[in-house]
Amino acid sequence: MKLPVVPFLTPPHEAISHGDWLLTTAGGDVALAKEVPHWDYQTTLELAAPVSVDRQAVTDACQLERTSGLAVVVMARSNHTNVERVAARLDLPMNDAFDLAVQIRLDGAELGGRLTLETLLVVTEPKPQSHLAPQRPGSIIWRRSTWTDLEGSGTQFPTDTMDFMTAGLDPNAGWQLKIDLSDPDARFMSATRLTLNSAHPSVVRMLGGVRDDGTEQLLRTLNWDITRQMVQVAIASDDVCQMDMDPDGTSVAAVLRNLLSRIWPTESTIVLRRWLEHDPGRIEVRLQHFSRLLK
């Protein structure tokens, strides 16, 4: 592994302590493993880790005044979606030593594949005592990186791209989702497919890794629409509605049934069918909330 070389002093490793990341689950907090096999793109990851910083030792080693501004920053990066963002920032108080409980929430729609978490100690307001000290705000004086592979139906949601005009589809559309429930026991991966319009400028920007307000809203809209279509198919299917929830199920019917249980954990499929028939707005409002359609 290549270590970055910086043109200023950095603290000794013993001045900063970083505990293991813990994943919040229904059964309690568990250590974040190198693989999360049952994750899917509808799941929000909640993670926490203890971080301790000895301010006095850090500033002494870096030849900074003790009152220099310091912050712990966590960057989250997904190699499937190309999303990279600041997941947390905690400014350090002026205590000589301080323990932080770093907590982050990551939207499943932004994730997939390998998730890398990088914890940084950053000088936000440097007050250098020598020319060897960090001079500029944003100087990174310590870092630690960890990763996990998010596996399951979400990360491997079968996706391809196609020019919709060439295929005879509406060129102004952004995507098409197909769900085949003719065999409810078929694997979800083989029974579903999301096709993105490779000729639509907004989709091209998203696939190219551009991250701005437009592409972020597009990702939220895509997540909402896929969820909405899956829910409609699920509620309309007798095979899905008659199933019990099975968190380990990988069939198309099981994945759809599990989705209903995540969105409406206390409602039966009988109630959902009644709402869809007589009060569909109630379904739609919940979907907007669950999918975080609006920023």
MILUM-270249 format. One record per residue (C-alpha): residue number from 1; x, y negated, z negated. Coordinates in Angstrom, 3 decimals. Layout:
N
<NUM; <X; Y; Z>> ...
***
This chain:
295
<1; <0.000; 0.000; 0.000>> <2; <1.344; -3.432; 0.915>> <3; <1.462; -5.886; -1.964>> <4; <0.904; -9.565; -1.177>> <5; <3.860; -11.849; -1.815>> <6; <2.876; -15.209; -3.282>> <7; <5.052; -18.350; -3.532>> <8; <4.375; -18.903; -7.229>> <9; <4.675; -17.174; -10.579>> <10; <2.130; -14.497; -11.532>> <11; <1.218; -13.056; -14.950>> <12; <2.371; -9.678; -16.268>> <13; <-0.150; -6.886; -15.747>> <14; <-0.604; -6.401; -19.475>> <15; <-2.099; -9.915; -19.724>> <16; <-5.211; -8.732; -17.872>> <17; <-7.211; -5.586; -18.601>> <18; <-9.865; -4.266; -16.221>> <19; <-12.059; -1.347; -17.275>> <20; <-13.763; 1.077; -14.923>> <21; <-16.825; -0.010; -12.980>> <22; <-20.052; 1.482; -14.330>> <23; <-23.089; 2.183; -12.157>> <24; <-26.532; 1.579; -13.673>> <25; <-28.862; 4.528; -13.051>> <26; <-32.240; 5.668; -14.351>> <27; <-30.387; 7.949; -16.753>> <28; <-28.074; 5.233; -18.040>> <29; <-24.667; 3.855; -17.053>> <30; <-22.239; 6.252; -15.386>> <31; <-18.714; 5.786; -14.085>> <32; <-18.651; 4.670; -10.451>> <33; <-17.418; 7.705; -8.536>> <34; <-15.503; 7.732; -5.267>> <35; <-18.712; 8.943; -3.623>> <36; <-22.332; 7.962; -4.293>> <37; <-24.110; 10.808; -2.461>> <38; <-27.762; 9.818; -2.973>> <39; <-27.504; 6.113; -2.260>> <40; <-29.664; 4.642; 0.514>> <41; <-30.063; 1.243; 2.080>> <42; <-33.207; 0.493; 0.022>> <43; <-31.240; 0.745; -3.229>> <44; <-29.842; -2.263; -5.066>> <45; <-26.556; -1.395; -6.752>> <46; <-26.115; -2.699; -10.280>> <47; <-22.547; -2.508; -11.537>> <48; <-20.672; -3.697; -14.616>> <49; <-17.069; -3.679; -15.797>> <50; <-15.223; -5.078; -18.837>> <51; <-12.412; -7.526; -18.079>> <52; <-10.099; -9.018; -20.722>> <53; <-7.784; -11.963; -20.076>> <54; <-5.081; -13.298; -22.377>> <55; <-5.153; -16.965; -21.358>> <56; <-2.065; -17.863; -23.372>> <57; <0.019; -15.080; -21.839>> <58; <-1.226; -15.923; -18.330>> <59; <-0.528; -19.648; -18.517>> <60; <2.843; -19.150; -20.200>> <61; <3.984; -16.665; -17.544>> <62; <2.746; -18.856; -14.683>> <63; <4.153; -22.075; -16.230>> <64; <0.711; -23.670; -16.313>> <65; <-0.715; -25.867; -18.994>> <66; <-2.962; -23.888; -21.301>> <67; <-5.990; -25.998; -20.293>> <68; <-5.708; -25.070; -16.613>> <69; <-8.955; -23.777; -15.115>> <70; <-9.113; -20.015; -14.615>> <71; <-11.903; -17.819; -13.239>> <72; <-12.551; -14.142; -12.640>> <73; <-14.019; -13.618; -9.161>> <74; <-15.370; -10.359; -7.738>> <75; <-15.473; -9.919; -3.960>> <76; <-17.662; -7.181; -2.447>> <77; <-16.977; -5.889; 1.058>> <78; <-18.755; -3.250; 3.205>> <79; <-17.068; -1.746; 6.243>> <80; <-20.361; -0.697; 7.882>> <81; <-22.144; -4.043; 7.792>> <82; <-19.044; -6.280; 7.754>> <83; <-20.598; -8.189; 4.875>> <84; <-18.088; -9.794; 2.522>> <85; <-19.281; -12.060; -0.262>> <86; <-18.592; -13.340; -3.740>> <87; <-20.503; -11.000; -6.031>> <88; <-19.584; -12.759; -9.280>> <89; <-17.633; -15.699; -10.640>> <90; <-16.984; -16.230; -14.344>> <91; <-15.033; -19.260; -15.540>> <92; <-12.769; -18.454; -18.464>> <93; <-13.264; -20.380; -21.706>> <94; <-10.315; -21.968; -23.455>> <95; <-9.891; -19.108; -25.958>> <96; <-6.410; -17.600; -26.164>> <97; <-7.910; -14.218; -25.269>> <98; <-11.379; -13.467; -23.994>> <99; <-13.404; -10.378; -23.123>> <100; <-15.785; -10.632; -20.158>> <101; <-18.666; -8.355; -19.226>> <102; <-18.711; -8.694; -15.457>> <103; <-22.078; -7.718; -13.959>> <104; <-22.994; -7.700; -10.271>> <105; <-26.044; -6.808; -8.151>> <106; <-25.555; -5.821; -4.523>> <107; <-28.443; -5.692; -2.049>> <108; <-28.542; -2.323; -0.275>> <109; <-29.363; -3.993; 3.055>> <110; <-25.867; -5.526; 3.027>> <111; <-24.070; -2.279; 2.258>> <112; <-23.057; 0.973; 3.865>> <113; <-20.010; 3.146; 4.282>> <114; <-17.055; 2.162; 2.118>> <115; <-17.785; -0.457; -0.529>> <116; <-14.672; -2.252; -1.752>> <117; <-14.744; -4.319; -4.948>> <118; <-11.832; -6.673; -5.497>> <119; <-11.491; -8.444; -8.843>> <120; <-9.373; -11.594; -8.716>> <121; <-7.972; -13.938; -11.327>> <122; <-8.012; -17.364; -9.708>> <123; <-6.569; -20.691; -10.781>> <124; <-9.428; -23.142; -10.214>> <125; <-7.852; -26.274; -11.752>> <126; <-4.069; -25.892; -11.860>> <127; <-2.019; -28.060; -14.193>> <128; <1.499; -26.962; -13.234>> <129; <4.458; -27.449; -15.549>> <130; <7.041; -26.636; -12.864>> <131; <7.355; -26.267; -9.112>> <132; <7.177; -22.473; -9.565>> <133; <3.652; -22.645; -10.987>> <134; <0.533; -22.272; -8.787>> <135; <-0.122; -25.710; -7.344>> <136; <-3.436; -25.423; -5.478>> <137; <-7.004; -24.655; -6.580>> <138; <-7.972; -21.164; -5.450>> <139; <-4.532; -19.643; -5.982>> <140; <-4.913; -15.907; -6.679>> <141; <-2.532; -14.854; -9.436>> <142; <-3.835; -11.306; -10.091>> <143; <-6.005; -8.788; -8.281>> <144; <-7.352; -5.285; -8.630>> <145; <-9.206; -3.337; -5.952>> <146; <-11.444; -0.288; -6.159>> <147; <-13.715; 1.447; -3.654>> <148; <-16.510; 3.971; -3.321>> <149; <-18.115; 5.668; -0.337>> <150; <-21.864; 5.126; -0.195>> <151; <-23.375; 8.193; 1.383>> <152; <-26.892; 9.429; 2.073>> <153; <-29.737; 8.368; 4.335>> <154; <-29.103; 4.670; 3.883>> <155; <-25.481; 4.418; 4.938>> <156; <-25.945; 6.909; 7.740>> <157; <-29.271; 5.497; 8.935>> <158; <-29.107; 6.585; 12.592>> <159; <-28.553; 3.429; 14.610>> <160; <-27.590; 2.729; 18.192>> <161; <-27.675; -0.236; 20.560>> <162; <-29.234; -0.717; 23.974>> <163; <-30.017; -3.536; 26.403>> <164; <-33.805; -3.742; 26.068>> <165; <-34.306; -5.394; 29.456>> <166; <-32.415; -2.612; 31.219>> <167; <-34.504; -0.049; 29.342>> <168; <-37.757; -1.726; 30.301>> <169; <-38.469; -3.050; 26.804>> <170; <-39.285; -6.603; 25.770>> <171; <-35.949; -8.471; 26.028>> <172; <-36.991; -10.900; 23.280>> <173; <-37.378; -8.102; 20.714>> <174; <-34.517; -7.420; 18.311>> <175; <-34.964; -3.737; 17.449>> <176; <-37.102; -0.641; 17.727>> <177; <-37.629; 1.985; 15.027>> <178; <-38.787; 5.507; 15.907>> <179; <-39.893; 8.006; 13.267>> <180; <-40.835; 11.527; 14.360>> <181; <-43.041; 13.271; 11.782>> <182; <-44.104; 16.141; 14.049>> <183; <-41.884; 18.332; 11.864>> <184; <-42.042; 16.969; 8.285>> <185; <-39.232; 19.301; 7.214>> <186; <-36.811; 18.005; 9.849>> <187; <-33.790; 16.151; 8.508>> <188; <-34.383; 12.433; 8.196>> <189; <-31.193; 11.807; 10.124>> <190; <-32.464; 13.659; 13.174>> <191; <-36.079; 12.459; 13.002>> <192; <-35.463; 8.709; 12.883>> <193; <-33.584; 6.239; 15.002>> <194; <-33.105; 2.489; 14.872>> <195; <-32.152; 0.897; 18.194>> <196; <-30.828; -2.667; 18.249>> <197; <-31.174; -4.891; 21.307>> <198; <-27.547; -5.375; 22.364>> <199; <-28.508; -8.202; 24.737>> <200; <-30.274; -10.410; 22.206>> <201; <-27.967; -13.298; 21.160>> <202; <-28.972; -13.143; 17.477>> <203; <-28.337; -9.399; 17.310>> <204; <-25.013; -9.829; 19.119>> <205; <-23.919; -12.378; 16.499>> <206; <-24.959; -10.069; 13.686>> <207; <-23.133; -7.089; 15.184>> <208; <-20.088; -9.296; 15.732>> <209; <-19.814; -9.894; 12.009>> <210; <-20.969; -13.520; 12.004>> <211; <-22.270; -14.445; 8.572>> <212; <-24.337; -17.614; 8.281>> <213; <-27.866; -18.516; 7.210>> <214; <-29.270; -17.260; 10.522>> <215; <-27.693; -13.809; 10.427>> <216; <-28.396; -13.402; 6.712>> <217; <-32.070; -14.097; 7.343>> <218; <-31.982; -11.690; 10.292>> <219; <-30.594; -8.937; 8.032>> <220; <-33.320; -9.583; 5.471>> <221; <-35.985; -9.540; 8.193>> <222; <-34.575; -6.313; 9.632>> <223; <-34.617; -4.689; 6.195>> <224; <-38.196; -5.848; 5.579>> <225; <-39.477; -4.667; 8.953>> <226; <-37.849; -1.223; 8.718>> <227; <-39.246; -0.808; 5.211>> <228; <-42.704; -1.937; 6.344>> <229; <-42.787; 0.488; 9.281>> <230; <-41.585; 3.387; 7.135>> <231; <-44.218; 2.629; 4.505>> <232; <-47.024; 2.501; 7.069>> <233; <-45.955; 5.807; 8.562>> <234; <-45.629; 7.359; 5.106>> <235; <-49.052; 6.272; 3.846>> <236; <-50.727; 7.448; 7.061>> <237; <-49.175; 10.931; 6.821>> <238; <-50.996; 13.682; 4.905>> <239; <-47.751; 15.662; 4.695>> <240; <-45.972; 12.773; 2.988>> <241; <-48.808; 11.804; 0.640>> <242; <-49.313; 15.369; -0.572>> <243; <-45.648; 15.762; -1.566>> <244; <-44.120; 15.207; -4.969>> <245; <-41.161; 12.889; -5.209>> <246; <-37.831; 14.680; -4.788>> <247; <-34.790; 12.394; -5.260>> <248; <-32.565; 14.997; -3.600>> <249; <-34.845; 15.566; -0.605>> <250; <-33.301; 14.951; 2.813>> <251; <-36.236; 15.788; 5.090>> <252; <-38.040; 12.970; 6.864>> <253; <-41.171; 13.549; 4.758>> <254; <-39.186; 13.607; 1.508>> <255; <-37.306; 10.392; 2.300>> <256; <-40.558; 8.615; 3.140>> <257; <-42.221; 9.929; -0.032>> <258; <-39.280; 8.793; -2.141>> <259; <-39.497; 5.347; -0.561>> <260; <-43.120; 4.990; -1.666>> <261; <-42.156; 5.975; -5.207>> <262; <-39.374; 3.411; -5.349>> <263; <-41.628; 0.579; -4.207>> <264; <-44.684; 1.636; -6.247>> <265; <-43.337; 3.802; -9.102>> <266; <-46.634; 3.779; -11.042>> <267; <-49.150; 4.096; -8.194>> <268; <-50.403; 7.306; -6.575>> <269; <-50.544; 7.772; -2.816>> <270; <-54.345; 7.850; -3.127>> <271; <-54.268; 4.291; -4.459>> <272; <-51.830; 3.190; -1.745>> <273; <-54.113; 4.572; 0.961>> <274; <-57.075; 2.742; -0.536>> <275; <-55.127; -0.520; -0.630>> <276; <-53.943; -0.108; 2.957>> <277; <-57.524; 0.403; 4.126>> <278; <-59.314; -2.215; 2.032>> <279; <-56.652; -4.665; 0.854>> <280; <-53.617; -4.466; 3.189>> <281; <-52.390; -7.870; 2.054>> <282; <-51.569; -6.320; -1.300>> <283; <-49.232; -3.880; 0.428>> <284; <-47.581; -6.619; 2.476>> <285; <-46.944; -8.917; -0.478>> <286; <-45.234; -6.130; -2.407>> <287; <-43.098; -5.254; 0.621>> <288; <-41.934; -8.844; 0.974>> <289; <-40.926; -8.852; -2.676>> <290; <-39.250; -5.430; -2.589>> <291; <-37.314; -6.240; 0.595>> <292; <-36.312; -9.724; -0.610>> <293; <-37.526; -11.139; 2.675>> <294; <-37.030; -14.741; 1.590>> <295; <-33.729; -15.950; 0.210>> 
***
